[in-house]
Amino acid sequence: MNILLRELDAWKDADKTAEFWWRDDDAAEPTVPLDKLIALSDRFGVPCGLATVPAKAGEPLRKSVSHAHHVWVLQHGYAHKNHAPSGAGAWELGGHRPKSVVVDELRQGMGKLTQLFKFQFVPVLVPPWNRIDPELLSYLPVLGYRGLSASYKKSRPAPSMDLRRADAHCDVLHWKDKPNVRFAGTEKCLKLLTEHLHDKRTGEADASEPTCVLTHHMAMDADAWAFVESLFGATTAHPAAKWLSPADIWPAKD
């Protein structure tokens, strides 16, 4: 953690606060790994944005997270289903279907999550596989979304002023050898987090965007869980670090 702690010390010396947030993808039903996530969130007081698949969520998941004091629900597409042709990558929110169909699914998904999770639901869209057709972005504020969260890239389509973007800067898992998903490694994860913090501190990146660590509770191995636990321990003990909730990042409008 030394590289990250040195960067946080630089924030402290500059009398600045480094803001983080935690996103976890693919929630659908109660599981032992989800219980582990909730326990970790409670232990460190670190809020989690739980990106939930509307078509797969129901009353069992609602009961599981209703007692979780630091868990907020985000919308993970609609059914997490690939509609792209073979060889085109995985897309649910791409241009492979009529926009009216995609928009209607998103509307249905938002309605379901609002009904299930009430005040725990923050209307933020997390596209499955972190991919969304840029032409859909203008529809999102009209549907009632406050924000968008995908995978961070320095060059990315700018959403409208009514749609705040807060992307994931560090996915703690390595996916390229599926189905053998594994921890991406301490060195890589710390490098990604530290680079974004450095870029924010020096004005090379949007200083208002919190630095996001991304997990997938159903795919985490022991090393990935251990890294997240160490990260939470180190950052919550540092005076220049602050963990934001999705409700902090995307507050309700008056």
VEXKOL-89448 format. One record per atom (N, C-alpha, C, O): x, y, z. Coordinates in steps of 0.001 Angstrom, whole numbers, plus 524288, in hexadecimal, padded with zeros to 5 digits. Example, Ala and Ser with C-alpha at 12.3 -4.5 7.8 and 13.67 -1.06 7.14 Angstrom:
// residues 2
833867E9C681E78
8300C7EE6C81E78
833907F31C81E78
8379C7F30982111
832327F73681BA8
835667FBDC81BE4
832648001E81EBE
834618047281F67
***
This chain:
// residues 254
803307FB4280000
800008000080000
80356804F580000
8013C809487FFDC
8087D8045C80028
80BCB808FA800E1
80B1E80D117FC9E
80AF5811BD7FDBC
80AB780B4D7F7AF
80A3380F067F362
8052F812387F3E7
80526816E97F2D7
8010080FAD7F587
7FC0E812677F644
7FC4C816087FAFC
7FA6081A6F7FAC7
7FE9E814357FF2A
7FEF881770803DF
8026181C42802F4
801498206C8051A
8067B81BC07FFCE
809B28205C7FE89
8068A8245D7FB76
8070B829137FC4B
803458226D7F7E2
7FFF1826097F4EA
7FBFD828B17F883
7FAFA82D5D7F7FE
7F9C6825BA7FC21
7F61A828137FFDC
7F8D682C0580366
7F68882FF8804E3
7FDB882AF4804BA
800BA82ECA807C1
8015F833E1804B4
8013D83820806F5
80211833687FF8F
80289838117FC47
7FD6B83B257FC44
7FD7783FF47FC31
7F910838657FC58
7F3FD83B027FCC8
7F39283DD280208
7F1AF8423C8024F
7F55183B448061B
7F52483DAA80B51
7F8918428880B83
7F7058468880DAF
7FD3C8422C8093A
800CA846A88092E
7FE8284B3A8061F
7FF9684FC38074C
7FB57849FA8022E
7F8D484E097FF03
7F3B484FDF80169
7F0F2853197FF27
7F27684DCC805FB
7ED9E84F1C808BB
7E8CF84DD180569
7E50E850CF80527
7E90F8493B802DE
7E4C38475B7FF9C
7E2E7842108019D
7E5B283F568046B
7DE1E840AF80019
7DBE983B9C80182
7DB26838537FC98
7D8A783A077F8DB
7DD4E833A77FCA5
7DCBE8300B7F83F
7D7B982CED7F8F2
7D71782A1C7FCCA
7D43282D737F53A
7CF1A82ADA7F5A0
7CF13825C17F280
7D0B2825927EDF9
7CD31821A77F510
7CCB781C7D7F2B5
7C6FA81AD77F2A5
7C3BE81D077F573
7C5C5816E97EF5D
7C0CD8142D7F004
7C16D80E907EE23
7C50780D427EB3A
7BDC480B467EFEB
7BDFC805A27EEF3
7B939803F67EBDD
7B4C7804EC7ED6E
7BA3A801667E75E
7B6037FF287E42F
7B6C37F94F7E3E4
7BB1E7F76C7E31F
7B27E7F66C7E483
7B29C7F0C47E3E3
7AE677EF457DFFA
7A9F37F1087E066
7AFCD7EC017DC25
7AC407EAC57D7D1
7A9C47E55C7D837
7ABBA7E1D97DADA
7A5577E4DA7D577
7A2BE7DFD97D459
79F797DDB27D8DA
79EB17D8F67D928
79D947E0F87DC4A
79A277DF107E078
794FF7DD307DE29
792D37DFA87DAA7
793157D8D17E029
78E287D6997DE36
78B1B7D3DA7E280
7864E7D4197E296
78DD67D1397E611
78B257CE327EA12
78EA07CDC07EEE7
7934F7CECC7EEA0
78C5B7CC367F34F
78F837CB967F80E
7936A7C7217F765
792147C2F47F56C
7983B7C8147F90F
79C557C4147F8CB
7A0057C4D17FD61
79FF57C8DE7FFF9
7A3307C0EE7FE58
7A7337C1638025F
7AB137C5C180114
7AC6B7C8C680491
7ACF07C6387FC2D
7B0717CA9B7FAF2
7ADE57CFF17FBCD
7B08D7D39F7FD65
7A8D77D06E7FAC8
7A6397D5677FBC7
7A61B7D689801A1
7A6E37DAFF80341
7A5277D295804BE
7A5657D34F80A6F
7AAD17D51F80C18
7AB597D86180F97
7AED57D30180993
7B4367D48A80ACA
7B5117DA4780966
7B78D7DD2C80C55
7B3017DBE2804F1
7B3697E16180351
7B0DD7E4F180759
7B3237E8DD808F4
7AC237E38B808F5
7A94B7E6C780CB8
7AC447E71A811E2
7AC977EB4581443
7AE6B7E2B581399
7B1617E2AA8187E
7B63E7E61A81819
7B79E7E8CF81BD3
7B8D47E5FF81399
7BD7D7E934812CD
7BC127EEFF812B8
7BED57F23E814F1
7B7C97F03B81027
7B5DF7F59981003
7B49E7F78F8157D
7B6077FBEE816E9
7B1F87F4518188A
7B09B7F5D181DDE
7B56F7F66D8214D
7B5C97FA0D82471
7B91C7F2DF820AD
7BDCA7F2EC823FE
7C0E97F7F38236F
7C2BA7FA248274F
7C1877F9C481E9F
7C4AE7FE6D81DB1
7C16A8035C81CE8
7C392807A481C8F
7BC4E802CF81CA1
7B8FD8075581BA9
7B9AD8098681635
7B8EE80E3181553
7BB1F8061C8127E
7BBF3807CE80D16
7B702806B9809EF
7B5618023880986
7B49680AC3807B3
7AFD1809F2804A8
7B0EE806FE7FF9C
7B52A8076E7FD5F
7AD16804017FDDC
7AD96801077F902
7A90F802417F564
7A489802527F706
7AA508033A7F074
7A654803AD7EC67
7A5B07FE5F7E9DC
7A9027FCB37E6CF
7A1707FBB97EB1C
7A0887F65F7E95A
79D9B7F67E7E424
798DF7F7527E3FB
7A07D7F5A87DFEC
79E1C7F5C97DAB1
79AE47F0D27D9F0
79CFE7EC837D991
795BE7F18B7D9B7
792027ED3D7DA07
78F2B7EC7A7D4D8
78D7B7F0407D263
78EA77E7927D332
78C147E6417CE3F
7862E7E6057CF32
784567E2707D1D0
7832E7E9C57CD1E
77D9F7EA087CE61
77A937E5117CD1B
777607E3577D041
77B857E2C37C88C
778747DE397C6E9
779537D9827CA73
776137D5F87CA97
77DB67D96D7CD53
77EFA7D4FB7D0A7
77E097D60F7D671
77E417D27A7D9A5
77D007DAEC7D7C6
77C577DC5D7DD45
776AF7DB967DEF9
7730B7DBF87DBDA
776117DA7D7E3FC
770CF7D9BF7E613
770C17DA737EBF3
774637DC997EE42
76C977D89A7EE4B
76BD27D9397F3E5
770487D6D17F71D
771CB7D9277FB09
772767D24A7F5AC
776D37D0307F8C6
77B7B7D3EE7F921
77DC97D4847FD4F
77CE17D6747F4CA
781387DA2A7F4F7
77FC27DEEA7F834
782F67E0EA7FB2E
77AF37E0B87F7A3
779427E5407FABD
779EC7E42B8008E
77BF17E7728036F
778357DF8A80247
778B27DE2C807CA
77E637DDE480971
77FC17DF5E80DCF
781A87DC03805F9
7872E7DB4E80741
789FB7E08080817
78D547E0EF80B83
7889D7E473804F7
78B6F7E96D80565
788827ED8880894
78AA47F1B6809A3
783B37EC6B80A1C
7809D7F06480CDD
783027F1EB81214
782397F649813EC
785F17EE578147A
788637EF7A81985
78DF77F180818F2
7908A7F2A981CD6
78FD27F1EB81425
795387F39181333
795777F98A81347
7938B7FC2380FB8
797D07FB9F8174E
797A5801448183D
79AE18046D8145B
799FF8091C813B8
79E9F801E5811C2
7A223804CC80E49
7A1B4803068089F
7A5238043180576
79D8D8003D8074E
79CE87FE48801F4
798B3801627FF20
79463802258011B
79A13803267FA6E
79673805EE7F6FF
795FD802D57F1F3
799C78006F7F036
7916D802DF7EF9E
790717FFCE7EAE4
790B5803527E615
78E46807767E5E9
793AF8019D7E235
793F98042A7DD1F
791A18007A7D915
790BD7FBE57DA3E
7909E802667D45A
78E217FF247D05A
792217FD127CC7C
794B8800107C9C0
792987F7DF7CC4D
7965E7F54E7C8D1
793957F37C7C3E9
792597EEE07C352
7929B7F72C7C065
78FDC7F5F17BB94
78A507F4187BCA4
787897F6517BFE0
788C17F0017B9E0
783837EDCD7BAC8
783CD7E7F27BC00
7823D7E64A7C03C
785C97E4CF7B856
786147DF237B934
78BAD7DD107B8EB
78C927D85F7B978
78F6A7E08F7B810
794E97DF107B759
7954B7DADC7B320
797B57D6C37B3D8
792D57DC097AEB7
7929B7D8557AA5A
795457DAB67A595
794557DF3C7A43F
798957D7A27A30B
79B607D97779E72
797E27D93D799A0
795977D5307986C
797837DDA9796E2
7945C7DDE379218
797B87DEF878D4A
795A37DFDF7890C
79CDA7DEE578DE6
7A0547DFE478976
7A17A7DAD07868C
7A1507D696788D5
7A2A17DB4178187
7A4087D68777E8E
7A94F7D46878047
7AC6C7D72C782AF
7AA447CF8A77F09
7AF2B7CD007807B
7B3D57D00977E5D
7B3E87D198779D1
7B7B17D0D7781B1
7BC6C7D3947801D
7BC4E7D964780FB
7C03A7DC097801C
7B7D87DB7C782B4
7B74F7E12A7836F
7B7DC7E2CD78918
7B6EF7E75478A6D
7B9617DF2078C75
7B9837E06879201
7B4227DFCF79458
7B0577DEDA7918C
7B3C57E05D7997A
7AECA7DFC379C34
7AC4A7E51879D18
7AEA07E88C79F7C
7A7937E5B479B2B
7A4AF7EA9F79BA7
79EF67E97B79D05
79C597E68779A46
79D147EBC67A12B
7976B7EBF47A204
795497F13C7A054
790ED7F19379E52
798597F55C7A122
7968B7FAAF7A00D
799587FCE779B43
79B0A8016779B40
799CC7F9B379740
79C3D7FB6579266
798377FCF578E56
793947FD8878F7A
79A1A7FDA078997
796A37FF2A78553
794AE7FA9278233
793847FB1677D90
7944C7F606784BB
792D27F13F781F1
78CF77F04578203
78B0D7ECAF77F73
78A247F373784EF
784687F31F78524
782357F89C78496
785107FC6878554
77D397F9217834D
77AEA7FE5C78309
77B7E8013578842
77AD57FEE278C6B
77CB98063F787FE
77D668094C78CD0
7787A809247902D
778CB8092F794F9
773F6808F578DAB
76F13808EC790A4
76EBA804157941C
76CAA8045D79872
770B47FFB279245
770A07FAD879552
774577FB46799F4
772FA7F9E579E5A
7790F7FD35798E6
77CF37FDC179D12
77B07801957A13B
77B70800887A5E7
778F3805FE79F82
77711809F87A32A
77285807E57A665
7722A808F77AB12
76F10804F47A3EE
76A98802CF7A6D8
76C617FEF07AAFB
76A367FED57AF45
770527FBBD7A9C2
772667F8257ADAA
774CA7FB1C7B244
774017F9B27B6CB
777B07FF357B109
77A14802457B53A
775DF804B07B8B4
7766B804D97BD7A
771BA8068A7B649
76D64808D77B946
76AE2804BA7BCD2
769C2805CC7C15F
76A05800187BAC0
767D07FBE17BDE5
76B697FA757C26D
769A97F9977C6D2
770797FA3E7C142
774407F8E47C550
774657FCDD7C9AE
7749E7FB757CE45
77443801D07C842
77442805E37CC3E
76F5E805887CF9D
76F9F806257D460
76AEF8048B7CD20
76611804117D015
7663A7FF977D3F9
76466800177D865
7686B7FB427D24C
768B27F6B47D5C4
76C4D7F7B17DA62
76AF07F6717DED2
770E57F9ED7D966
774927FAEC7DDA7
772867FF167E163
773687FEC87E61A
76FCF802F27DF4A
76D69806F17E2A4
76970804737E644
7693F805AB7EAEA
76647800F57E421
7623E7FE607E744
764A77FAC77EB5B
762D97FA9B7EFCF
768B57F7EA7E9DE
76B187F4277ED6D
76E307F6C27F1CC
76DAE7F5567F65C
7716B7FA9D7F057
775557FC847F403
77449801FB7F62A
7771C803D87F994
770368048B7F426
76E9F809A37F638
7734A80D577F6A8
775C480EA27F2BE
7747680F067FB6F
7786B8130E7FC3E
77E00810FD7FBC9
781AD814167FB9D
77EB680BE47FB97
783F9809C77FAB2
7858380A187F4F1
78A1D809997F3A3
781BB80AE97F187
782D980B287EBF1
78460810B57EA67
7818B814737EB74
788E9811287E7E3
78AA78161B7E5A3
78A808156A7DFB7
78D1D811ED7DDAE
78783818A37DCDE
786D2817CD7D73A
78BB3819197D40C
78C2681D3E7D1A8
78F428156E7D420
79432815CD7D141
7949D810E47CDE4
793B380C8F7CFC3
795F9811957C8FF
7965E80D277C56A
79BFF80B307C522
79FA380E287C418
79C98806257C614
7A199803747C56F
7A0F37FFB57C0D8
79E8A7FB997C17F
7A2FF800F37BC40
7A2327FD927B7B6
7A4EA7F84E7B869
7A9757F8217B9FA
7A2367F40D7B747
7A4E17EEF77B750
7A9A07EF067B3A7
7A9747F1477AF69
7ADC67EC8D7B55C
7B2C27EC787B28B
7B4F87F1F87B1B4
7B8797F2BF7AE82
7B2DE7F5C97B49E
7B4C47FB367B465
7B44B7FDA07AEEF
7B74D801197AD82
7B07E7FBBD7ABEB
7AFE77FDAE7A695
7AA717FFE77A5C5
7A6887FD797A72B
7AA418049C7A376
7A544806FC7A226
7A5DF80A2479D1F
7A9C180CE079C63
7A20E809BD799BD
7A1F380CCF794EE
7A1B48129A79666
79E12814317991E
7A57B815D1794AC
7A56281B6779608
7A04681E1D7949D
79ECF821FD7970E
79D9381C14790AE
798AB81E8D78F1C
7946081DDC79332
7906A8209579308
7952681A3E796D7
791498197979AF6
791DF81D5E79F6C
78E4581E0A7A28A
7966581FF379FC1
79779823477A446
79378827A87A4E8
79207829037A94A
791AD829DB7A091
78DFF82E3D7A0EF
788A982C937A304
785AB82FD37A4EB
787758277A7A2A8
782768258D7A499
78271824FD7AA92
77E4E8252C7AD04
78706824517ACDE
78744822CB7B25E
78508826DD7B620
781FC8256C7B98E
7866882BE87B5A6
7840882FB47B937
77E1B82FFD7B8A4
77B51830D07BC79
77C3382F507B3DF
7768B82F717B2EC
773D782AF37B5C7
76F7C82B8A7B7BA
7767B826737B601
77457821EA7B8BB
7748D822877BEA7
771E281FB67C17F
777B4826317C07B
77817827167C61A
77D368257E7C88F
77DC0825A77CD56
7810A823F17C559
78624822877C77F
789228276F7C912
788F982B6D7C665
78BDB827087CD76
78F3782B4C7CF3A
794D182A8B7CD73
797CF82E4B7CD20
7963E825AD7CC4B
79BB4824C27CB16
79CA381FE47C7EB
7991A81CD57C6CA
7A1A181F4D7C682
7A37681AE67C35E
7A8AE819297C594
7ABEC81C677C705
7A981814057C5D9
7AE84811F87C798
7B01080D667C42B
7AD758095B7C41F
7B45180E0D7C14C
7B668809D77BE07
7BC25809117BF80
7BD86809777C417
7BF77807F97BBB3
7C5078073D7BCB5
7C7EA80C297BB07
7C6EF80E447B6D2
7CB7880DF97BE53
7CE0A812FB7BD65
7D1A1812DF7B8AF
7D4D580F577B80A
7D105816C97B574
7D4AA817CE7B12D
7D57D81DB47B105
7D1D5820BB7B1CE
7DA5481F4A7AFFF
7DB60824EB7AFEC
7D855827A07AB99
7D6B982C1D7AC33
7D787824E57A731
7D440827007A302
7CF1D823FC7A312
7CF0C81F417A234
7CAE2826AE7A413
7C5D08242A7A476
7C1A8828207A2EC
7C27482CD27A395
7BD3F826527A0E2
7B916829F879F68
7B72E82CFE7A42D
7B64482AC17A856
7B69D831FB7A382
7B4D88353D7A7D7
7AEE7834EE7A849
7AC2C836177A480
7ACD6833647ACD3
7A72E8335D7AD81
7A51A838E57AE20
7A81F83C9C7AE91
7A00C8396B7AE27
79DB583E967AEC8
79EB8840A67B449
7A05F83DBD7B7BD
79DBA8459C7B50B
79E8B8480B7BA28
79B15845977BE59
79C3C845F57C300
796D6843187BCAC
7932F840BC7C061
794AF83B277C1DB
791C98388A7C4AB
79925839517C002
79AA8833E27C0E0
7A05A833BF7C2AD
7A3EF834567BF86
7A128832F97C7BD
7A67E832DE7C9C9
7A8F082D807C8DB
7A681829787C9D4
7ADBB82D867C6F9
7B07F828A47C5E3
7B48C8279F7CA1D
7B7A282B127CB6C
7B488822E87CC3E
7B876821407D00E
7B9D281B997CEC7
7B707817FB7D047
7BE1C81AE87CC04
7BF7E815C37C9EB
7C2E8812A07CDB2
7C4B48149A7D1B2
7C3BD80DAC7CC49
7C71280A327CF59
7CCB280AAC7CD77
7CDC880A1B7C8D0
7D03C80BB47D114
7D5B980C857CFB5
7D913807B37D0A8
7DD39807227CE4B
7D7518043B7D416
7DA5B7FF977D557
7D6BD7FAF27D61A
7D40B7FA957DA11
7D6AB7F7657D252
7D3F37F2697D2E8
7D7D67EEAC7D576
7DC0C7EDB87D359
7D6757EC987D9EA
7DA337E9577DCCC
7DAC77E3E07DA76
7DDEF7E0C27DC51
7D7BC7E2B67D664
7D8017DD7F7D409
7DA587DD9F7CE90
7D9DD7E1797CBBA
7DCDD7D9587CD2B
7DEFB7D8767C7EE
7DB3F7D4CF7C50F
7DA4B7D0707C6D3
7D91A7D69A7C096
7D4DD7D3CF7BDF2
7D6967D1177B8EE
7D3907CE0D7B6C0
7DB3D7D20E7B710
7DCA57D0677B1C8
7DD2C7CA837B123
7DD2C7C88F7ACBF
7DD9F7C7B17B569
7DE2C7C2037B513
7D93D7BF2B7B6E4
7D9837BAE07B909
7D4B57C1A87B5FE
7CFDB7BF297B7AF
7CF7A7B9A07B584
7D10C7B8AD7B112
7CD697B5F17B897
7CABD7B6C07BDA2
7CE627B7107C259
7CC8E7B7127C6CB
7D3777B7537C174
7D7267B7897C5D3
7D80B7BD2D7C78C
7DC567BF497C70C
7D3E57BF907C996
7D43F7C4E87CB8F
7D7667C4D67D09E
7D6B67C16C7D3EE
7DAE27C8B07D124
7DE257C8CD7D5D3
7DF7E7CE717D73E
7DE7A7D2117D440
7E1CA7CF187DBD9
7E38B7D42F7DDAE
7E76A7D68D7D9CC
7EAEA7D3DF7D7DF
7E6C17DB947D8AC
7EA1A7DE347D4DD
7EF947DF427D6F7
7F32F7E03B7D3EF
7F0377DF147DC11
7F5657DFE37DE5B
7F5C37E5027E14C
7F3AD7E8FF7DF99
7F86F7E4DD7E5BA
7F8F07E97E7E90A
7FBA47EDF67E630
7F9E17F26F7E661
7FFF57ECB47E389
802F97F0D47E0E5
7FFB07F3A77DCCD
7FFAC7F8757DC90
7FCEC7F0AC7D999
7F9BA7F3167D57F
7F55E7F6697D7D6
7F4757FACD7D61B
7F2B17F4547DBBB
7EE4B7F72A7DE0C
7F0137FC387E09F
7EDA18004D7DFED
7F4497FBF67E38F
7F641800AE7E61C
7F819804A97E21B
7F7718095C7E2E1
7FA63802D67DDDD
7FC28806627D9B3
7F7908094A7D74D
7F7D780E077D687
7F358806827D620
7EEBF808FF7D3C6
7EC5880D087D769
7EB06811567D5BA
7EBC680BB17DC51
7E97880F4E7E017
7ECF8814127E0E0
7EB20818837E0E2
7F1FC8131A7E186
7F5A0817617E290
7F61981B047DDE5
7F66C81FC57DE8E
7F624818D77D930
7F68F81C217D483
7F1E381FCD7D40C
7F284824627D2B9
7ED3A81DCF7D521
7E8AB821427D4B9
7E8D08257F7D8EE
7E79482A067D7E3
7EA4E824057DD99
7EAC8827ED7E1C4
7EED682C107E05A
7EDE9830B87E11C
7F34682A677DE51
7F76082E137DCBE
7F567831C07D883
7F648836797D8BF
7F2BA82F8C7D4A2
7F0B9832C67D05A
7ECB6836B97D254
7EC8683B237D06F
7E98D8352D7D612
7E5CC838E77D84D
7E8A183D337DB51
7E75F841D17DAD5
7EC6683B9F7DE61
7EF2A83F697E1B8
7F233843647DE7C
7F2B2847EA7E00B
7F43B841BB7D9FC
7F7768452D7D6C2
7F460847DD7D264
7F6A484AAD7CF37
7EF39847037D237
7EC06849AD7CE59
7EBC88470A7C90B
7E9CC849507C54C
7EDCB8423E7C8AE
7EDAF83F727C3AC
7E8AE83C457C2E5
7E7B783A3E7BEA5
7E58E83BD97C6F5
7E082839267C6A9
7DC9183C4F7C9CA
7DDFF83F927CD05
7D7A383B4B7C8CB
7D35F83E047CB78
7D3C183D137D15A
7D300838B27D330
7D4EB841277D43D
7D5B2840947D9DC
7D0B083F4F7DCC5
7D0DC83D927E140
7CC3A840287DA45
7C74083F367DCEE
7C56E8398C7DC78
7C1A9838017DF06
7C81C8366A7D934
7C67F830F67D886
7C92082D867DCA1
7CDEB82D2D7DCB7
7C62282AFF7E003
7C890827A87E3F1
7CB25822ED7E175
7C965820FF7DD6A
7CF428211B7E3DE
7D23C81CA27E1F6
7CF758179B7E38D
7CE75816B47E82B
7CE3A8145B7DFB4
7CAD180FDB7E0A8
7CDB480AB07E067
7D09E809A47DCB9
7CCD9807767E463
7CEA38020F7E449
7C9F77FEA07E301
7C5CF7FF2C7E55E
7CAA37FB127DF40
7C6637F7C47DD4F
7C74A7F21A7DEF2
7CB827EFED7DE2E
7C33D7EFC87E136
7C35D7EA3B7E295
7BEBD7E7727E00F
7BB0B7E9EC7DE3B
7BF037E24D7E000
7BAAE7DEF67DE42
7BA497DAA37E25A
7BD307D6CF7E218
7B6CA7DB307E611
7B6DD7D7BE7EAA0
7B6807D1F27E935
7B8B27CEA67EBF0
7B3C37D0B27E4FB
7B3157CB317E392
7B7FA7C8C37E121
7B85D7C3FB7E0C3
7BBB87CC047DF74
7C0547C9F17DCC3
7C55F7CAB57DFDC
7C9977C9677DDF5
7C4FA7CCCA7E491
7C9A67CE2D7E792
7CC517C95C7E9DB
7C9C87C5F47EC1B
7D17F7C9257E93A
7D47A7C5157EBE3
7D6927C7487F112
7D5C97CBDE7F24C
7D9357C3F97F40A
7DAFB7C5897F940
7DEC07CA217F8FF
7DE987CD927FC59
7E2287CA397F509
7E5F47CE7A7F491
7E3457D3AA7F36C
7E4E77D7BB7F566
7DF257D38A7F03A
7DC4C7D85A7EF00
7D9947DA837F3DE
7D9BD7DF357F4E2
7D71B7D7137F6D7
7D4997D8CB7FBB4
7D8A77DB057FF7A
7D7B37DEFD80204
7DD1D7D87E7FFD4
7E13B7DA4B80368
7E33B7DFB2801DB
7E4537E2F780535
7E3B27E0997FCBF
7E5767E5C17FAF3
7E1827E9F77FC73
7E2F47EE177FE73
7DC887E8E47FB78
7D8827ECC17FCB6
7D8787EDF180291
7D7F47F2738042A
7D9017E9EA805B0
7D92D7EAB180B59
7DDDA7EE1680CE4
7DD567F19A81022
7E25D7ED0E80A97
7E7007F03380BC5
7E64E7F5D5809EE
7E7DF7F98480C99
7E3EF7F67280554
7E2FD7FBB080335
7DF717FECC806DA
7E088803548080A
7DB3C7FC5F8089C
7D7A87FF1280C1F
7DA5B8007481144
7D9A7804BC81358
7DD737FCCA81349
7E0257FDCD81829
7E3DF80264817BD
7E40C805BC81B30
7E6DC8028C8137F
7EABC806AF812CE
7E83D80C02811D5
7E9FC80FF3813F6
7E42B80C1C80E9F
7E1DE8112980D2D
7DE658136481178
7DE6B8181D81260
7DB738101B81417
7D80E812358183B
7DB3C8143D81CD6
7D9448174A81FFD
7E0278128F81D3C
7E38C814738216F
7E6968195881FDC
7E94481BA98231D
7E63681AED81AFA
7E95181F648191D
7E60E824678193C
7E19D8246881764
7E8288289B81B5A
7E50E82D6D81BE8
7E3A98301B816C4
7E0218335E816A2
7E66782EC281281
7E54F8316480D8A
7E1C582E3A809F7
7E0CE82FD380588
7DFD0829C480BCA
7DC7C8266A8088B
7D6E78267180A98
7D5F38267980F4F
7D33D8266F806E5
7CDAC8265F8084F
7CAC1822E680470
7CB708235F7FFB4
7C77C81F6780684
7C44581C0480336
7BED181E59802B9
7BC2E81F4D806A0
7BD2A81F3F7FDE2
7B802821767FCD7
7B41781D287FBAA
7B582819037F9AD
7AF3281E297FCE4
7AAFA81AAB7FB53
7A8CA81C7A7F617
7A981820FF7F49F
7A61F819027F340
7A38381AC37EE75
79FBD81F4A7EF68
79F048229E7EC03
79D5681F697F407
799C7823BC7F53E
79CBA828DC7F5E5
79A8882D0B7F503
7A1B3828917F76F
7A4F682D417F7BE
7A66A82F1C7F23F
7A647833C67F114
7A7CC82B5F7EEEC
7A98E82CA97E9A7
7A50782E917E646
7A5958323A7E333
7A08D82C037E6E7
79BED82D497E3C2
7975F82EA97E758
793AF82B9B7E7CA
7978A833257E9E4
793478347D7ED86
78E2F835957EAA2
78E23837107E60F
789F1834CF7ED73
784C3835FD7EB38
7845C83BD47EA39
7864383F067ED45
781DD83D1F7E5F1
78135842AE7E49D
77C89844E47E792
778A5842397E87F
77D0C849D17E902
778CC84C727EBDD
7741384D347E85C
7701F84F577EA11
***
